[in-house]
Amino acid sequence: MIDAHHHLWRYDERQHDWMTARMGRLKRDHLPDELESLIAAAGVHGTIAVQARRLDKETAWLLELARQHPFILGVVGWLDTAAPDLEASLERLSGDGKLIGMREVVHDMPDPDYCSSTEHVRAVGVVARAGLAYDLLLKPENLASALVLVDTYPECRFVVDHIAKPDMRPSSAGTSAPDRTAWERGLRRLASRPNVACKLSGLVTECDWDDWNASDVQPFLDTVLDAFGASRCMLGSDWPVCTLAADYRETIGLVTDYARRLSDTEQNDIFERTARTWYRLNPSEEDV
C-alpha cells in the first residue's frame, strides 16, 4: 500500500502557526524514523510527503528527507504563486525525480475564489507545463472556483486533498446536521472532469475528534467512490494531523475496512495504482 498524503516537520511555533490550542499533540517534531515504524505495522510500504509550511525551504527540506529515506516515494511541495522565477525553481527542484507535485493552501485564503485568481491560475500553469501534479487543498466553498482552474488546464493532473473537507460531525440533540449539499454538488462537478482524482484522507479530523466511528464517514466515502470511481481515488493518512482523532493504524484501517466491499481491482486502485498513475511514481514490484 501507498500512503499518498502525510506530513513531516521539526516543530517551530512561528512556522507552524496554523496549529491551534486544541492541537497540542502536534506541537513536537514528526520525522521519518517515527513514521517508518508506523507504516510497517500498518502494511504500508511507500508514502508521499506533502508540504506543511508555506516556505521556500519546505520543499527542499522534504526532498532531502526523501533522498535519505527510500520509503518516501515522492514530495508534493509548496507552490509560491508570487515567485517571479517559479519555472526555474521547479526545474531546479525536479532534478532527481522526487518532486511529483505542488500545492498552495487554498482553503486558508481570504478569498473563497482564490483558486481561479489570476495569480494562482498563472502559477498552476507553470506546474502543468513542468509535468507535475497539483494538489487542491479545498473546503466546500472553494469547489466552484477549483472547477474553473481545472477547466483551464485539462492537461494537468489535479488531486483533491481530504475529499474537500466536508463537515462529518453528526447532528446532536436539538441541532440539525450540517448542510452537505454544496459539498456533494461541487465535488461531483469536479469528478466529472477526467483529470481530477481524490485522496481518501483527512477523514477523521472532519469528524468529532473525541467521539467518531466509521458510520460517520461511510456516507461520504460512498459519495466519493460513486463520483470518482476507485480508479481515481487514493489512500492517504494525513499523519500526524490524523492523530488529533485516531492513531496511524486506525486511520489507515478506516479506509481498508471500507474497501473490503470492493473488488480486488478497485482495492488495488485505491491502495496503490491511482497514486502511482497520478503522481507518475516509478513502477514497483511490491505487493499491495
N, C-alpha and C positions, 0 to 999 in steps of 0.2 A: 504493500500500500504506500501511497504518497500522501503526505500531509501538505496540501498546497497552500497553506497560509498559517504562518506563525511569526512571532517577533523575537528579537533578541535586543538586550540593552545592558549597558552599565548605567545604573540609575543616577540621574542628575536632576535635582528638583527644578532647575531653570529650564532644562532642555525637555523635560517630560512634564510640562505644566498642564497637560491635558488630564493628568491623574487627579481626581477629586479626593476629598477627605475620606469618602467611602472606599477608596481603592488602596487602602494601606498595604495590603498584602502584595501589591505590585511594586511597591517602592523599595526595591532592592535589585541587585544585579540578577539578570536572567541570561545565561550564557550557554554555549553549545554543549559543554560537558554535562550539564544538568539535563538538557533536552535529550541528549543521545540515550541516556538510560531510560527515559520515559518512553521514547518511541520504540525502543527494543521490546519493552514489556507490553506494548500495545500492538505489536505486529507491523509497525511502520518501518520501511527501510530507506525512505528518502523524503526530503522536505523542500519547501520553498520558503525562504526568509523574506519578509516584507517590511518595508520601512516603518519606523515608529516615530521618527523625528523629522521635522521639516528643516533639515540642514544639508548643505552640500556634502559634508563629510560623512553623512549617514550611509550613502550608497557605497562609497569606497570602503568604509569600515565593514559593512556586511559582505562585500565581495572578498575582502581579505579573510574573513571568517569562513566563507565558503571554500576558499582555496585551502585553508587549514583543516577543514572538516568535510571529508568527501560525502557524507550523508546529506549535506546541503547541496541540492542539485542545481539551484538557481536562486537569483535575487530579483525581487521587484523593488526598485529604488525610488527615491523621491524625485518628482518632476518639479523643477524650479521654473515655473511658467514665465517668470520675468527675465530669465537669463538670456543675455544677448548672444551668447556663444553656445547655445544648447546643442546644436548639431555637432560641434567639435567635442563637447563634453561627453555626449553619448558615444561618439566614435572612440574616444579615449577609454571610457569605462568598459566598452564592449570587447576589449581585446582578447580575453580568454574564454569568451562564450558563456560566462556565468551570469551576465546580466541578461535577463529574459523578459523584463517588463518594467514599467514605471507606473507611478500613481501620484496624485495630489489628494489632499484631504478635503475633498469637495464638500462633504456634509457639514464642515465647520465654517464654511464661508458665509458671510452675512447675506449675500445674495443667493436665494434658492435656485436661481437660474445661472449661477456661475459656470456650470458645465458648458453652456453654449455661448459664453462670453468670448469676445474677440481674442483676448489674451490666451485663454485656455484652449480654444479651438486651434489657434496657431501653434501652440506648444505640442498638442497632441498630434498635429500633422507631422512634426519633426519625429516624434516617436513612431508613427506609422511608417514613415519613409525609412527609418532605421530597421524596420522589420521586427520591432519589439511589440509585445502585447501591452495593453493598457488596462489597469485595474480601475474600476469605477467604485469609489467609496461613497455610497449614497444613503440618504434616507428617503422615505416615500415622496417627500416634497421636491426632491431633485430628479425624479424619474422622467418627467416630461422634458426637462432640459437635456438630460442624458440622451434621450431619443434623437434630439436634433444633432448632437455631437456624433452619435453612431451613424446616422444617415449621411453625415458629411464625409466620413471616411469608411466606406463599405469594405475597403481592402484591409482595414486594421482589425486585429483580433481583440475584442473587448471582453473583460471578465467582471461581472458584478460581484463585489465582496459582500459577504454576510447576508445574502438574499435581500439586500437593500433595507435591512433593519426594521422590519415591521414590529410593532409592539405586540409581544406574545403573552403578556400577562392576562390571565383570565379575569373576567368581571368578578367582583366580590359583592357581598350583600349590600344592596342599596345603590350599586353603581352599575353602569352599563359597560359592555365590552368596548374597547377602543374601535373606532371605525377603520376597518382594514380595506374598504372598497377601493380607495385611491391607490393603496399599495398594490393590490392584485391587478387592477386595471393597468397601472403603469408598468408593472413587471411583465405582464403578458404582452404588452406592446413592444417592450424591449426584446422579449423572447421571440417575437415574430421576425426579428432580423437574424439571419443565419450567422452573422459574425459576432454574436454575443453568447457567452457562456456564463455560468453562475456557480459560485462557491457555496457549498453547504457548510457554512462556517459562521461563527459569531452567533450561534443559536441560543445557547444557554444564558447569555448575558442580556438577551432581549426578553427573557422570562423574569419572574420574580426570583432574584438571586438566592433567596433563603428557602423558597418553597416552590419548586418546579418539578414536573415529571414529564415523561416522554409524550403523554397525551396532549400536553400544551403545545408541543412542537409539531406533532404529526400532521395536522391540517395544513400547516404552512409548507411542510415538505411535500405533501400531496399536490399542492398548487404548483410548486416549483417544478416537480418532476413532470406534471401534466403540461406545463408551459414549455419547458426546455427539452424534455426528454433526457434520459440518462446520458446520452452521448454528448451533452453539453453541460453536464453537472460534474463537479469535482469536490472531493472531501477536503475540509480544512478545519484545524483545531482552534485557531486564533489564540494559541498559547502565547504568553501566560495570562492574557486577558480573561480567558475562559475560567481561570481558577477563582475568579470572583464568585462563580456559581457552581463549579464542578472541577474535579481533577482531570488530568490529561486522559486517563484511560476511560473515565465516564464520558468525556466529551466525544472521543472517537467512537465509543460504544453506542452513543445515541444514534449515530448515522449507520453504523454497521448493523445494529439491531433492526433498524427500519428497513435496511436494504435486503434483509432476508426474504422479503416478499417478492423481490425482483429476480429476474433471470440471471444466470451466471454472466452472460454478456453484459447486461446492464450493471451488475456489480463491478465487473472489470472496468467498465467505463468510469464509474464514479470513483473507484478506488485508485485508478492509475491512468487509464488510457486518455481520458479527457485532459488531464493535466499535462501529459506528455505531448499531446497534439496541440493544445492551445499555446503552450509555452515553448514548443519546439525543443523539448528535452531530448537528450541522446537516448537511443533505444536501450532497453535493459533486458537482461535475461532473468531478472528476479521474478519469482512467482508472486502474484498478488496475495 
